[in-house]
Amino acid sequence: MTWADDDGSQDDSEPLEPFSGQWIWVGEPKPDNGWVAFRRTFHVANSLRSAKIRVSADSRYVLWLNGTRIGQGPVRSWTQPWYYDEYECASELEVGDNLLLITVVHPGVSTFQSVRSRGGLWAALTMWTNEGHLKEIVTDDLWQGSLDYGWQRNSPRISCQQGYVELLDGRQRLHASWERARPLGKVGIGPWGRLNRRPIPLLAQTRVFPEKVMAQKKASQLALAHAVELRGLLTQGDTSANPVEFAPRWLATQIHLPVQQTVTFYRLNTGLVADSWLNHEPVRWHPVTPLSAVWSAQRVLNAGDYVWLSRIVGPSNRFNWSFGIQEPGVSLRPVSDQGSPWVLGQIPDNLTLERVVDLGWAELKTVGTWLDVPAGKIWTDDGYLQAASARAHMDSPSDVHQMDNLVEPGLSVTVDPVDPVDSVDSGQAVQVVIDFGREVSGYWNFEVSAHSGVIIDLAGIEVQQNGELLFPEALYPAMQYITCEGRQRVESVIRRGCRYLILTIRNHQRPLSITSLHCLEVTYPILAEGSLSTDNAIANKLYTMSALTTRLCMEDTFVDCPAYEQALWVGDLRVEALVAYALFGESRLVRHSLELIGQSLDRGDGFRAVVPTDWDRRMPAWTLLWIITIGEYWNFSGDQAALERFYPWVALVLESFLSHVNTIHLLESRGNNMIDWAPMEVSDHGVVTAINALFVWCLKTGQHLAAAIGRPREAQRWQRERTTLIAAMHRFLWSDEMAAYADEMPHLSRSATFSQQTQTLAYLAGAVPKNRETQVSSWIVDPPRGTVISGTPWMEFFVCEARMKLADGVGQLYEALGRWQTMMGDESTTFWETFADPKSVRPTRSFCHGWSAGPAYFLVRHGLGVRSAIAGGRLVWVDPALDQWRSAQGRVPVPQGEIEVHWRAADDNAAELTVKLPQGVSGILAPRWAQRAEIYQGQGTLLKQGGFGFQGTVCWAISPIAQFGAEVGS
């Protein structure tokens, strides 16, 4: 075999260094909103036996080989350790010339997915011929990089937790300039250090096409639409993910009207509180519709210039000011000598609001300190505002031909221009709304044939309510593409979650066609999938919605949601992990997520509430839940290596919390002591009962883990500390009058608030003595009127867990899951972040949230009745809810395989039950059923406790069903 010898590659029959090549980059080391394309061409003279490419980048990359998207990554991580991905790619290589193209996105700021570092790319393509020869293409100065490969840097932030909106100009790609990449150094240099192989499998990629096209309309577009990204200006360049307090600021511009006219102003409700004035007169904003995220105001104005002032006093973790004007001819003029249409100023506190508003611009310039908003912080064609405002003012149907073709791969739809003569100035657009049929999470893709300069704005929406698409607040789920001439493929590089996709097409003067519009859904690869099918439609939908919610929140870690944050919240992980065990038998992603949390301790950063990020939020309850999740991971997986890795972290955390136990043996926790989104009485420094209960739970977990790892003295110590803490809770936090635990004890006196949350966690932690369980259980199952009850599906999981434990699951399943059923409307395919808020026209913020998928766990554990009895799942209890369903069949993945449970009611008094266990797993049919079971096939042993022990597949005839609900479970 021969290789081209002019491309700097090597020809050798021996393997090269594991990490040959260098980190490379072009442009600024830490660009703000940096998008960099890298390419490398090379020649292959003959067919290959195998080819593997390893790649890593800071912060994220997307890899194409000869135009085929290979993958994206790397897994989110701290700067050390840093990871690389490996792909088998021989099938994508061609005999002849080949092209590697890698896009690196470096936000230049910290997010809830990454910590700000510096930009870099490393890659190595290793190829083997059929004769065994080896060739390697590595990153070096033979690679080329482009800073102007179509992506625009003047885009707003998607949200305070994510990076920037994707703005892509296809025309610019045709004329991109390329420069030699600059080597930074060999693998091992800072900030990344040595590279580690990806600890989890590559994510699965699936193309999801629309289920239907909902509507296509002509719509009005705004003549002017600006989005001003203010974070860096408001916080003096702070690039962390932390909220930063700032004094009120003033955003100003000058509006010019050539003639007298009625002017309609628009803004998005992005979370910034921005009262506005136009020439001293307040602007009265109103939502366009009750559910709209778009607000409008209208004024009749004479020709001339007007000073616009907006007072920015909103939360410091909000960024964008979005502003539009409907009427053509109205323009913004610079109010400063530098030519920027917007200036941001700070005015001395001794000037009252009324005085500031009364001043003219000439006086304001002298009394305030004003800063020009740089062009890089102004998106002068805010496509998301265009889409949202156009949606609010739909006109007649547009000319979209073969509209239903969008749901078929490879078929095209044709979109005619609104005004063939001059659509650019017509003020009209075409808007098409598609429905994927369910929530999706991934990357938008389509092909378009068009003339140059057509603007296609895409907006992802999770839900519609009363027939109206619900545009989210404080989120920019948007993308904009500007066409070049001809046929072109558009593949987004930013992940988004949505169900509905809105295409707003503007500036097209000739017909265009769109082909193969889809979402490239990228989720964690599920190796085993459980199932549940019963004669009850509610149970089936609860299970299905839980499964989809969980799968969409499994990326390279568990995440809270695919739309708003895409963040690994430490406290959410426990619910997400338990549900993933029940649905998919999945433990590898749990281990990786636990590891990522623990690595924050190695960095000396303490106990963060979100990882990886530099957001400095410490939540003691979340840290304690991490320890509990480690214990439950061990119980499910029996992973001894993970236990050896995690236990030192567990011991470190327990010691740290013990150092904050006061003289009366109660934990005084510091930080954000929030337990739930509910009006509990908890302070940021004090004795919070629920956190003391979680600490009791953790000490028990530590005791079991220490014993399992062979450290009996430490196990005994955690047991002693737990006993002491429980005694102190009884003495100081219990109220005989209320027959419950107070929420906290500030200043050595009990609070006046008693909540369902506190009693629930005290009970689950094993902190409630037997003689008080009846009193505490009444607060859990039937809280007194006026009591603070669980405020989120996350907390409701714990309440349901306690209720199942109190009732042994008998006859309580649907009642316990009742609040989830409020989210099961005809449109719902996933569970929400919160239960519907009766005080808000918006039912919730996020409509797909991992912490809300709890029903699947209870349907498996207390419906099918399968639960592990010892670490590693080698022994399981089988306790099916024969009193709930007349027929059911399901599979439950476990480390050894799948457990199958099936039953059918023969009549009102008898059922036939079959249970199949995988090899290496033993089972016990729980006493509630076993005492009335007659084995007629298979083998079983009647145990002393009354249950039947069994292996393999066994069948029972069980009778009578009607009495089971009254039995006391095991």
N, C-alpha and C positions, 0 to 999 in steps of 0.2 A: 504494500500500500504506500501511496505517496501523499505527502501533504504540501500545500502551498508554503513556500519558505519565506514569504515576504511580509508575514503578518506578526512576526515576533513570537510565535508559539514554539513550544518544545516538542520534540519527537523522542520518546524514550519508552523502553519496554518495562521499566521499573516504576512503581508508584512514586509520585512526587511527595513533597512535604505535606503533612495533613492540612496546614493552613498557609500554603504558598500564596503569593499575591499580596497586595497591600490595600489598606483602606484608601479610598479616593474621594474627592469632592471638587466642586467648582463654586466660585462665588464666596459670599460671606460664610464664616464658620457657623453662625447661629442666626440664619435669616428669619425674619419675622414673616410668617406665612410663606415659607419657601417650598417651591415645587421645582424639582430638577429632574430632567430626563438624561439618562446615560445610554450610550449605544456602543456596540462592538460588532464589527463585521468579521467573518472568518470563512475559510474555505474548507470543505470536506470533499475529498477526492473519491471516497468509496463508502460503501454501506458500513454501519456500525453494529457491533454486538451489544453494546450498552453505552449509555451516557448518563451521567448524573451531574446536576448543577446544585451547588451549595451557595446560599446567598443570605446576607444579612444587611440591615440598614438601620439608620437612626433618622426618623422615628419609625416610618412605615414604608414598605415598598410594594409595587405591583410589577410582576415579571411577565414579559411577553417573549416568545421565541418564534421567529418567522410569522409574526402576526397572531399567534395563538396565545391566549392568556393561560399561563401555567399556574400561577398562584399569587398569594399575597401574604405578607407577614412583616417582621417576625412576630413571635408571641410577645405579648406585652411583658415588660420586665423592668426591674431596676437597671441602672447602667451597669452594675455588676451584681450578679452574673448577667451576661448578655448572650443571646441565642442566635443560632442560624438554622435555616431550613434546608432540606435536601429533596430534590425531585428527580425521578427517573424521566428522561426526556428524549430518548433515542428516537421514538416514533415521530417527534416533531422536527428532527433534523433532516436536512435534504442533502443529497449529493450535489455539490456546487456551493454557491455562496449562501451564507446564513447570516441572520441578524438577531442579536440579543438586544432587547430594549427594556430598560428598567426605569420606572418612575419612582422617585423618592419624594415623599411628603414629609417635610420637617416643619412643624407649626411654629417653632421658635418661642413657644410659651409652654408652660406646664398645663396639662389637662388632667382629667380623671383616668386617662389611660397611659400617660407617660410623664416622666420628669424631664424638664428642659435640660438638654445636654448640648451636643453639637452635631452638625450634619455629617453623614458619612455613608459610604457604600462599600461592601466587600462581596465578591463573588468569585467562584471557581467552577468552571465547567470541565469535567474530566470525561474523556471519551476513549473507549476501547474498540479496536478493530476486531474483526473475526479472527485475525492472526494473533491477537493478544497485544498488539502495540498500543501504546498509551499516548494521548495528547491532552494537554490542559490549556485552557484559556482562562486567565486570571485577571483580576482588576489591577491595572497599572496605568502608566501614562499613554498607552496606546488606545485607551478608551477615550471617548469624547463625551462632553457634557453640554447641556443647553439650559440656560435660564429662561429662555423665551419660547418654550415649546408649546405655547398656547394657553397655559394656565395663567390667570391674572391674579396678582397679589393684593389688589385693593378690595378684597371681599370681607364681609362681616363674619363674626364668629357664629357658628351654628348654635351654640349654647355656651354657658359658662363652664360646662364640663367637657366640651369637645373643641376641636380645632375650627377651621375656617370653611366657609361655603366654597364649593367647587365652581369656578367660572372658567370656561374653556372656549377659546376662540380658534376654530378650525382653520381660519385664514392664516393665522400666525404660524401654524405648523409648517405651512408650505414654504415659509421664508425664515425659519428658525436659524439662528447662528449657533455654530458648534465650536467648542474650544477643547483643547487637550485637558483631560482630567489631571488634577494635581494630587500626586501620592501624599498621603499623610503619614504613613508608616506601616510596618508589618503588623499582623494580627498579634495582639498582646498589648498594644499601646493604649493609653488612656483616652477617653474615659471608660472604654468598654472592657479592657483586660482580655483574658482568654475567652474564647468562644465556646459555648456549650451547645451540644445538639439539642434540638427541640425536644422537650420532655413529654410531649403529647403528640398524637397523630396529626397529620395534615388535615385541615378542615375539608369537609365534603362540599362540593360545588354542584348545585342543581339549578337548571333553568326553569323558572316559574313564569308561565305565560298568563296573560289576563284571562279571567273567566268571562268577562263581558265588558262591552263599552257602554257606559251609562248614559252619556249625553255628549252632544257637540253643539256649540252655540257660537254665534258672533258675540263679541264682548267689547266693551269700551276699554281702551288702554289709557294710562296716564301720560300726559305730555312731559311730566317731570317726575322722577322717582329716585330719591337719594337714600342711601343707607350710610350712616356715619358710625364708624366703629370707635368707641370712646375709651375702652378699657385702659390702654397705655397712657392716654392723655389725662384721664381722671386720676390715675394712680402713680404718676411720675415714672412711667416705664416699668412698673412692677410686672414681671413675667411669671410669677407664681400662680398657682390655682387658688390662692387664698382670697377671701373677701377682704377688701381694703376700705376703711372708712375715709371719706373725703368730705370737705366742706361743700355746700351747694355751689354749683357752677352754672354759668349762663352760656347757652349756645345761641349764636346770632348769625343772621344773614340778611341780605337786602333783596326784596322781591320787587321786580320791575313789571309794570303793566303798560303796554303800549296804548291801550284804549280802555274806556270804562267797560266793565263787564262783571258778571257774577263769577266768583272764583271758589272752587271746591278744593279744600285741603284734605289730605288723608295722612294718617299715621298708623303704624302697627302698635298693638299693645305688647311691647317687648319686655315689659317689666320695669322700665325706667319711668319714674313719675316725672312728667315734664309738662307743667302748666305753661301755657304759651300766651303771648301778647303780640298783637299786630298794631304798631303805632299807638302804644299805650292802652289799647282796648283788649280785654281778655278774649281769648278764643274759646268758644264753647264746643267742646268735643262731645260727640255722641256715637255709640256703636252703630254701625250700619244696620245690623240686625241684632237681636238679643244675644245670639251665640257668636257673633262675629269678633274676630281678633282685629278687625279693621275699624278704625274710628274716623269720623269725618266732621268737617265744619265748613260752613258756607258763608261767604260775605260778598256784598255788592261793593265794588271798589272803583274809584275813579282812576284815570290814567295817572301814572307817576310811580315814585319809589316808596317802598314801605319797609320799615325795620321790623324784622321778626325776632322775638326773644323767647327762648324756652328755658325754664329753670330746671336744671337736672338735680334731683334730690333722691333718686331711686336707689335701690339696693346696690351695693358695690360689687356684686357678682353678676350684674347685668351689664350689657355692653352696647347694644345697638340703638341708635335713634333713626327711625325710618320715617321719611317725609315725602309726600307726593302732592302734585297739583294736577287736576284733571284737564284744565283748559289749555289748548296750544297757544303759543305766543307769550305766555307768562314765563319769566326767566329769573334766575338768581344772579345777582351781581355781587362782585367782591365788596366786602365792607372793610378790607384792609389793603395796604399797599402791596401785599405779596401776591394778590390774585386769587386766593382761596375763597370759594363761595361760603365757607363756614369758618367761624372763629369761636374759640372756647375761652371763656373768661372767668375770673374770680374777682368779686367786688367786696370791698371792706364791709365787715359786719355792722359798722355804725350807720350804714345806709339802710333804711327800711325798705321792705318790698315795694311799698307804694312809691317811694322816692325813686327807686331804680326804674320802675316802669314808666314814671313820668319823664325821666331824662331822655333827651334826644341822643342820637348816636354820637354826635360830636362830644357831648359831655361824658357819655359812657366810656369813650375811648380814653379819656383823661383820668377817670376815677378808678378804672379797673385795670387788671393785668390780663392781657388778651394774647392768645396763642392761635396762630393759623392751624387749622386742621389740615395735615398733609394730604396730598392727592392720594397717597397710598392707603389712607383711612376712609376714603369716600368712594363708595360704589355708586356711580352716577346713573345706573340703570337697574334699580332694585327689582329684579325679576320676581322675587317672592311677594313684594308689595303689589307689583303688577298683577300677579296671579290672584292674590287674595281680593284686591279691589275689583278686578274684572269679574270674579266669581260672584261678587255682590251685585253686579249690574249686568246680568246676562240679557242678551237681546234675542233676535230670531235665530232659528237653526242655521248653522253654517253649511257650506258646501263641502262635506266630507264624503267621498265616494267609497263604497265597499267598506263601511265603517266596521262591520263585524270581522273583517279580515285581520284586525289586530289581535284577535284571540287565536289565530292559526300561525304557527311558525312558518316563516318564509313567504307569507302573503303580504301584500301591500295595501295601504289606504292612500288615497289621493286627497290632498287638501288644496282647494282653490283659494286664490287670494280674495280678501274681502272686497277690495277695490282694485281691479286690474290696472287702472290707470296710475294710481299713486297710493299704494297701501301704506307707505311710510308715513304720510301725513294725514291719513284718513282718521286716525284716532281709533281704529278698530283692530281687533285681533280675533283669532279663532281659538276657542278653548275646547279641548277634548278631555273627558274624564273616564278613566278606566278603573275597573274593579278586579283585583286579583282573586277575589272570593274569600280571602282570609288575610291575616297579617303575614307579611313577608319581611325578611331581614337580609339585606345584601346590597348588590350594586346594580344600578340601572343601566340597561344596554338597549341600543336600537341602531338601525341603519336608516339613513335619510338620503334622498336624492333631491338636491335643491340648488338654486342659484346662490351666489355668494352673499352673505350678510343677513340671512334670515336668523331671527332670534327665537330660540326654543327654550322657554322656561319650564322647568319641571318642579313640582311641589308634591311632597308625600304627606298624605293625611291618614290618620289611623281610623277615623270613625265618622259616620254621619249621624245626625240626630234630627228627628222630625223632617227628614228629607234634605237637611242642610249639612254640607261638609263642614266639619269642625276644625278650622284652622287653629293650630296650637298657639299658645302664648309663650313668649320668652324662648322661642325655638325657631330656627331658620332651616326647616327640612327641605332645602332647595338646591337646585343646580341650574346653571345656565350654559347653553351651548350656542355659539354663533357659527353658521355654516360657511364652508368654503364652496367652491363650484364643484358640482358633480356628486357622485355617490360616495358616502363616507360612513364609517362605523364609529359609534360613540360608546365608549365603555368607561363608566365612572370609576373612580378610585377611592371614593369615600363611602363607607357603609351607612345605610339608612334603613329605618324600619317604618313600614306603612302598610295600609291595605289599599288605599285609593291613590292613583297617580294622576295628577293634573298636568296636561301639556297646554301651555299657552304659546301660540305661534304668532309672531309679529314680524312686520317688515317683509312679508313675502309678496312679491309682485307677479310671480308666475306660479303655476301649480307645483307642489312638491309631493313626494311620496315618502311614507314611513313604513319600514319593514322590520319584522322580528323584534318588536318591542317586548322586553321581558326583564325580570329581576334575576340576576345571577345570585341565587340564595346560597350563602356560605355559612354553614353551621358546623358544630362539632360532630364528628362521624359516630353515629350510634351503632354499636356492634350487635347489641341485642335489644329487642323491643318487646315489652310486655303487652298484654291486651286484656280487655275486659268487655264482656258482652252479657247483658242481663235482660230480663223482661221489663226493666224499668227504664224509660227513656231519660229520666232526669239523671240517674246514675251514669248512664252511657255518655251523656253530654258533659257531665262534670269531669269524667275521666278524659274524654277527648280534648276538652278545652285545657285541662291541666297539662296534657302531653304536649300540645302545640305551644302553649305558653313557655313551658320548660325548655323545649328544643330550641325555640327562638332566642332564649336567654342563655344558651350554651355556645360560646365562641371559643377564644383561646383561654378564657376563664369563664366562670359564671358571671353574668352581668345582670344588673337590675332590670334593664329594658333595652330594646333595640332602637328606640327613637330618641329619648331625651338625653340620657346620661351615658349609657353603655359602660357602666362602671361596676367594678367588683366591690360592693359594700360588704364589709367584714361581717356585720350582724345578719345580713340577708342570707349568708351562705348556709347557715344551718338548715333552714327550710328548703332551700334549693337542693342541697345535698340529699336530704331525706327523701324528697320527691324523686330525684334522679335515681336513687337506689330502687325505689318501688317501680318506677316506669321502665328503666333501662338497665338496671343492674350496673350503673356506671360509677366507677370509683376513681379512675385515673384523673379525670378533670377535677374531682374533689381534692385529690392529693396535690395536684399542681396548684390549685387555688390556695390551699392551706399553706403550701410551701412559700408562695409569693407573699402571703401575709407574714409568715415567720421571718422572711428575709428582711423585713423592715426593722426587726429587732437587731439583726446583724449589722445593719447600717447605723445603729445608734439613734434611730429616729423615734423610738418609742412605739406606742401602740396606736397606729393610725386607723381611722374609721373607713378609709378607702385606700386601695392599693392598686397599682403603683401611682403615687402622686406626691407632690409636696404640699398638698392641702393640709393645713395644720389643725385638723379637727380630731380631738381625742374623745372617744366615747367608751367609758369603762365597761358598759354593758356589752358592747360589740366585742371587746377583747375577751371578756369572759365567755361569750358565746362561741368564740373561736376555739377555746379549750374544749368546750362541750362538743363541738363539731369534730374535733380530733378524736375524742373518745368514741363517738358514734361511727366515725370512719373506721377505727380499729375494730369495733364490734361488727361492722358489716364485712370488712375485707380480710381481717386477720393478718394485715400487712405488717410483719415484724420489722422489716427494714425501715418502713415509714415510722413505726413507733420509736425505733432507736434514733431516728433523725429528729422527730418532733418532741420527744420527752424533755430534752434539755431546755427547749423554749418554754414548755409547760411549766417546768420547775422555776425558771426565771420569772415568769409572770406571776406565779403563785407567791414567790418570795417578795416580789415587788408589791403586790396587793397586801400581803401580811404586814409589810412595813408601814402601812397606813391604817392598821387596826388600832383603835384608841384604847384608853385605859379601862373602858367598860366592855372591851372585847368586841366592838362593832367596827365595821369597815367604814371609814370616812373617805368617800371617793371624790376625786377632783376631775373636772373636765365637763364635757357635755353629758350630763347624767340622764338624758332623755331615754325613756323606755318605749314610748308609743306616741303617735300623734293624737293625743287626747289630753284633756285638762287635769292631768295628775299633778300633785304637788311634789316637785323635785327641784332641788337647787343645784348649782354647779359645784358646790362644796358642802358636803354634809353626809349624814347617815341616811342613805336612801334604802328603804327596805327591800325593794325589788332587786337592787344590785347586791345587797347582802345575801339575798336568796340565791342569786346566780353564783355568788362566790361559794356558798355552801355546795351547790351543784358541782362547781369546778373542783373543789377539794375532794369530793367523792370521786370525780373523774380522775384526778391526780392520784388518788389512792389506788384505784384499779390499774392505771397505767404503770405506776411504780411497781406494783406487784407483778404485772405481766413482764416487766423488763428486768426483774430480779433485784429490786431495791426495796427490801422489806422495811428497813428503818424509815425510809422516806414515806412509804405507804402508811406506816404507823403514825408518823408525824402529821401527815395530811388528815388522817382520821381524827387525831386529837384536836387539831385546830378546828375541824368541822364541828365536832361535838361542842367545843367551847363557844363557837359562833352561834350555833343553834340555841344554846341555853341563853345567850345574851339577847337573841332576837325574842325569845319567849318573855324574858324579864322586862325588856325596855320598849319593845315595839308592839306588843299585843295589848289590845284594849278589851277588857271584859265587858264594858258597856256596849261596844259595837260588835263584839264577838268577831273581831277581825284584826289584821295587822294594819297599822297606820302607814301611809305612803312614805313618810320620812320622819326623822327626829332632828329638826334644826334646833340648835342651841339647847340641847338636852331636854327638849319637851316635844311630845308627839304632835304631828300635824293634825289638822282637822279633816283631812281628806283620806278616804278609804276607798280603794278602787278594786275592780275586778282583776286588773292586771297584777296588782301586788299579791292578792290571794292566790291567783293562778300560779305565779312563779314560785311562791313559797311552797305550794303543794307539790308542784313538779320537782322541785329541788329536794324533796324529802325533809323539809324543815318543819313540817307541821306534825305535832305529836298526835297519837291516835285519838286521844280524848278531845281533840279540837277539830278533827277532820270533818265531822258532821257540820259544825258551824262554818268552817271555811268553804265546804262544798256548796253551801247555799249561796254564797257570794259568787261562786263560779257558774253554777247552773241557773240560778234565778236571782240575780242581783237585786237588792232593794231599789225601789224607785228613787231616781235622782243620783244613783251611784255612777261614778265614772266607769264606762265599759270600754272594751277594746275598740280602738279607733281605726284599725287597719286590718286587711286580710292577714298581714304578717302576725300581728298580735292575736288575731282570732285563731290562728293555727295553734298557738299555745293553749288557748281556752278550749278549743276542740280536743286537743290532746288530753287535757285534764278531765274533760267531761267523759271521754272514752275510758280513761283509766278509772274514774269513779264508778261508771256504770258497767264496766267490763264490755262496753260496746253493744250491749244488748238493747235493741229497740231504740237506740238513741242516734243512729247514724244520720238520718235525714234531718232531724231536728238540729243536730250539731252543725250540719253543713248548710243550714237555712240561709245564712247571710250571703253565701256565695251564689245561691240561686237567684239573687236579685241582679246578678250580672249576666244572666243567661237569656238575654233578649234574642230576637230573631237574627240580628246583625252580629252578635257577639261570637267571636271565634277564639278569643283569649281572655284571660282574667285581668282585671284592672289593678292599678296601684292602690286605689282606695275604694271603699264602698261609696255609693253615690252620695254626694253632699246635698242635703235638702235645701241648704241656704244658697246654693250656687246654681246658675243655669248650666254650668259645665259639670257633668257628673264626676269627673276625675281629671287628673292631668295626663297620666299615661295609661293606655288601654291594653298594654301587654307588659306584665310585670312578674318577674320570676318569683318574688316572695309571695305571690298570691296563688300559686298553683297547688296549694295544700290538699284539695279534695282527693287527688289521686293517691296520696299517701294513706289517707283514712279508708278509701275504698278498697285498697289492697290489704291493709293491715286489719281492718275491722269489717270489710265486706267479704272479700275472698278469705280473709282470716289467716294470712300467712305472715309470720313474724319470726325473726331470728332469735334463737335462745342462747347461743354461745358465739364468741368471736369467730368470724370467718364463715358463718352460716352453715356449719357442719351439722347442726341440730336446729330444727325449726318446729314451732308450734303451728298447728293447723286448726283454726277455730272459725269455720265459715258461718256467715250470717244467713242461715237457712230460714230464719224467721223474717228476713227482709225481702228476699227475692224468691220467686217460685222456680226460676231457673237462672243459672249463671255459668259462665265458663271464662277462664282467664289463665294467663301465663304471667309468672313473676320471675324475672331474671335474677339469678344469684351467682356468686363467683364460680360455682361448679356447673352451672347450666341453667335450666329453667324448671321451675315448679309449676305443674299444671293442676288446676282445681276445676272440677265440673260437677254440677248437680242439677237435678230435675225433680220437681215435686210430682210424685205419682198420683197423689190425691191430697185432700186437706190434711191428712194425718201421717203421711210418709214421704220420704225423699230418697233418691238414690244418689250417693255421693262417691265420686272417684277422685283420688289424689295420686299424682305421679311425681316422684322425686328423682332428681338426677343422681348419677352414681356418686358416692361419697357423702351423701346427705341422708341423715336419719330424721324421722319425724315423730311427733307425738300428736295424736288427735286429742284435742283439749277435753278435759273431763266433762264439760257441759254437754258435749255431743257424745262422747265415748260411753257415758253411762247408759245411753239409750241406743247404742249401736250394735247391730248384729253383723258380723263379718261373714259374707257368703262367698267371697272370692279373694284370693291373695293371702298374705300372711300378716299376722299382727300379734302383739303380745300385750295382754292386759297388765298394766303397771299397777304398783301398789297405790299410787295416787288416784287410780280410777281411769286414767287415760290409756289409750292404745298406742304403743310404740310400733313403728313400721318402717320399711324401706321399699324402694322400687315403686310399683303400682299396686294400689289396693282399692277395693270397692266395698262400700257399706250400704246396707239398708237401714235407714234411721227413721224412728217413729216414736211418739207422735210429734209433729212439728209444732202444733199449737201450744204445747207446754214449754217449748224451749225458752221463750222470752222470759219466763219466770224463774229459770234456773240461775244459779250463781256460778259465774265463770271461774276459771282457774286463776 
